[in-house]
């Protein structure tokens, strides 16, 4: 086979790699989700355009502080994803309000479908993420500062200030998903031998499982 043909075949072979698609861009000005249908196959159907009003483009769900009164010191996360704010359908973006009590912690978790940018509006937060080579990137945020958590990486926030803290997050998916690391792994359905890979013994695994399900 000639060098010319070999070069042509190599070029053709690379085309699928170069043209692999990302999430599709919207083909309409808007597609307000019609959640009444119950269909959620990788998105929601559109509400008929004739029934869309200006109210569909406004969401007041982040105006009120969440309840942080719980024994686990967990923050109150108020999401504004396509589920709560149907107008976000097809736009690839969402938001959340996060209220922290003094000492409150948002434990290690991931957003499998989104990068998150966090704006601290009030207080002080120790925030960080761990890269895939297990490098920690962490700092203390002051009010008005931003921090970004790359898509899919384990990250956390801890209120280290002397008062409650308030943050707002923007996420690069209308349905980013959240997976808490500890509850995802420490479940009776996973064999103890697997969890002992955290360099803990079976007795410690049992203690963690007992505490995990006692606090649920």
C-alpha positions in Angstrom: 0.0 0.0 0.0 1.3 3.4 -0.9 2.3 6.0 1.7 -0.5 8.2 0.3 -3.1 5.6 1.2 -1.6 4.9 4.6 -1.8 8.6 5.4 -5.4 8.8 4.3 -6.4 5.8 6.4 -4.7 7.3 9.5 -6.5 10.5 9.0 -9.9 8.8 8.7 -9.2 6.7 11.7 -8.7 9.8 13.8 -11.9 11.5 12.8 -14.1 9.6 15.4 -11.7 10.7 18.1 -11.7 14.4 17.0 -15.5 14.6 16.6 -16.7 12.8 19.8 -19.6 15.0 21.0 -20.1 16.6 24.3 -23.6 17.4 25.7 -25.8 18.7 22.9 -26.4 22.4 22.7 -30.1 23.4 22.9 -31.8 23.8 19.6 -34.5 26.2 20.9 -34.5 29.5 22.8 -35.8 27.6 25.8 -37.2 24.3 26.9 -39.0 24.6 30.2 -39.2 21.1 31.6 -42.6 19.5 31.8 -42.1 17.5 35.0 -45.8 16.4 35.0 -45.1 13.7 32.5 -42.8 11.7 34.8 -40.3 11.1 32.0 -36.6 11.6 32.9 -34.8 9.8 30.1 -31.6 11.9 30.1 -33.6 15.0 30.3 -37.2 16.3 30.4 -39.7 17.0 27.7 -40.5 20.6 26.9 -43.6 22.4 28.2 -45.6 23.7 25.3 -44.2 27.1 24.3 -47.7 28.7 24.4 -47.9 27.8 28.1 -44.6 29.3 29.1 -44.8 32.6 31.1 -42.2 34.9 32.6 -42.8 33.2 36.0 -41.0 30.1 34.5 -37.8 32.0 34.4 -37.8 33.1 38.1 -36.9 31.0 41.1 -37.1 32.2 44.7 -36.1 29.0 46.4 -32.7 30.3 47.5 -33.9 33.3 49.4 -34.6 31.5 52.7 -31.9 30.1 55.1 -32.0 26.3 55.4 -32.3 24.5 58.8 -28.9 23.5 60.1 -30.1 22.2 63.4 -29.0 18.6 63.3 -26.7 16.3 65.4 -24.3 15.6 62.5 -23.4 19.3 61.9 -24.4 18.9 58.3 -25.1 22.0 56.3 -28.5 22.8 54.8 -28.2 22.5 51.0 -31.0 24.1 49.0 -30.6 23.0 45.4 -31.8 24.8 42.3 -31.4 22.1 39.7 -33.8 21.2 36.8 -35.9 19.3 39.4 -36.7 22.4 41.4 -36.3 25.0 38.6 -37.6 23.4 35.4 -36.4 26.3 33.3 -32.9 25.0 33.5 -33.7 22.1 31.2 -31.2 21.8 28.4 -29.1 24.7 29.7 -26.4 22.7 31.5 -26.3 24.9 34.6 -27.7 24.8 38.1 -27.2 26.4 41.5 -27.4 25.8 45.3 -27.5 27.6 48.6 -25.5 26.1 51.4 -26.1 27.2 55.0 -23.5 26.2 57.6 -23.9 26.3 61.4 -20.8 27.2 63.4 -18.5 24.1 63.0 -20.7 22.7 60.2 -19.2 20.4 57.7 -20.2 19.3 54.2 -18.3 16.0 54.2 -16.3 14.5 51.2 -18.6 14.1 48.2 -18.6 14.4 44.4 -20.7 15.8 41.7 -20.3 13.2 38.9 -21.7 15.4 36.2 -20.6 18.9 37.1 -17.8 21.3 38.0 -18.8 23.5 40.9 -17.8 27.1 41.6 -18.5 28.2 45.2 -19.0 31.9 46.3 -18.7 32.5 50.0 -21.1 35.2 51.0 -20.6 35.1 54.7 -18.2 33.6 57.2 -15.0 31.5 56.8 -14.8 28.1 55.1 -12.0 25.6 54.9 -12.5 24.1 51.4 -10.6 21.7 49.2 -10.6 18.8 46.7 -8.3 15.8 46.1 -7.0 15.3 42.6 -6.8 11.9 40.9 -3.1 11.6 41.9 -4.2 12.1 45.6 -2.9 15.7 45.9 -4.9 17.9 48.3 -5.7 21.5 47.2 -7.2 23.3 50.2 -7.5 26.8 51.6 -9.6 29.0 53.9 -12.1 31.2 52.0 -13.1 34.6 53.2 -16.4 36.3 52.4 -16.5 37.4 48.7 -14.0 34.8 47.5 -14.5 32.0 45.0 -13.3 28.4 44.8 -13.7 25.9 42.1 -14.1 22.1 42.5 -13.3 20.2 39.2 -15.9 17.8 37.9 -16.1 14.5 39.6 -13.4 15.0 42.2 -13.9 14.5 45.9 -14.3 17.8 47.7 -15.5 19.2 51.0 -16.3 22.4 53.0 -15.9 23.0 56.8 -17.0 26.1 58.7 -13.9 27.3 60.6 -15.3 30.7 61.5 -16.8 32.0 64.7 -20.3 32.3 63.2 -22.7 30.7 60.7 -21.5 30.7 57.1 -23.4 31.1 53.8 -22.3 30.1 50.4 -23.8 29.9 46.9 -22.7 27.3 44.3 -23.0 27.2 40.6 -22.7 23.9 38.8 -22.1 23.0 35.1 -25.1 20.7 34.8 -28.8 21.1 35.2 -28.7 17.8 37.1 -25.2 17.5 38.6 -25.9 14.6 41.0 -24.3 14.3 44.5 -22.6 11.2 45.9 -21.5 11.3 49.5 -18.3 9.2 49.8 -18.8 7.5 53.2 -22.5 6.5 52.8 -21.7 5.2 49.3 -19.0 2.9 50.6 -19.8 1.9 54.1 -22.9 -0.2 53.5 -23.6 -3.8 54.6 -23.9 -4.8 51.0 -20.1 -4.3 50.5 -17.9 -7.1 52.0 -15.8 -6.1 55.0 -12.7 -7.3 53.1 -13.2 -4.6 50.5 -13.6 -1.8 53.2 -10.6 -3.1 55.0 -8.7 -1.7 51.9 -8.9 1.6 53.8 -6.3 0.0 56.1 -8.7 -0.6 58.9 -9.7 -3.9 60.4 -13.1 -5.6 60.5 -13.9 -4.3 63.9 -13.4 -0.7 62.8 -15.6 -1.4 59.7 -18.4 -2.7 62.0 -18.1 0.4 64.2 -18.4 2.7 61.3 -21.3 0.8 59.8 -23.1 0.9 63.2 -22.6 4.6 63.6 -23.6 5.3 59.9 -26.9 3.5 60.2 -27.6 4.7 63.7 -27.4 8.3 62.5 -29.5 7.9 59.4 
